[in-house]
Structure formats: structure tokens, C-alpha cells
Amino acid sequence: MALNISPEHLPIICAELLATEVTLTSVIADWAVHAVPLPPAIDDTSFANVATVAKHSVECGRETVPGLEKLSHGAETLIPVSASYEGMDTAGGTTVGCQTSNFAR
């Protein structure tokens, strides 16, 4: 299986991934403000609603923040991969310094 790499595209992909991470972080920050439940009224349903919304907000944040960190880390990993690939390609090498072990699975 052939793998064609255009090393000049790797920094562009990195920039696009970092821009996506910034956009998603902004969306999550905006969401977090609105995810705080309003104070409950005196009825049981309102109290239960506040507790449920607060629980789900915490769970969503717990899952989202690590995902954003992995996106950022993956994008930043492309920079040394690109440099390594270009260096080895220029030297006529057949191997590339691998960064895949740094990607979260």
C-alpha cells in the first residue's frame, strides 16, 4: 500500500486543526455559561431538574475537555513529523521519524 505525503500540506493541516480546536473551545465556553441551571422553584420537579441538568453539564465537560486537548496535541505533533519527513526526503531516506506513539488512542 502506497502512502503519498505532501509535506507542505502537514503545516496547513496543523493550522486547520488548531483553528478547529479554538472554535470548539469557544463553543464549549459559550455553552458552559448557559448550561448552569436556573435556581429551582419550591416544587420537587424544579429541584430534580436542576440536579439533572447540573449532572449532565459536568459529564459533558468531563468528556469534552480531554477531547480538545487531544485535538490540540495531535495538531502540534504534525509539525515535527513534517520536519522529519522533509529532512529524510531531502536526504533520500526511506524512513521518517515517527510520532504516532504520541497520538492518543
Helices and strands as residue ranges (DSSP letters): H 9-35, H 44-90, G 100-102
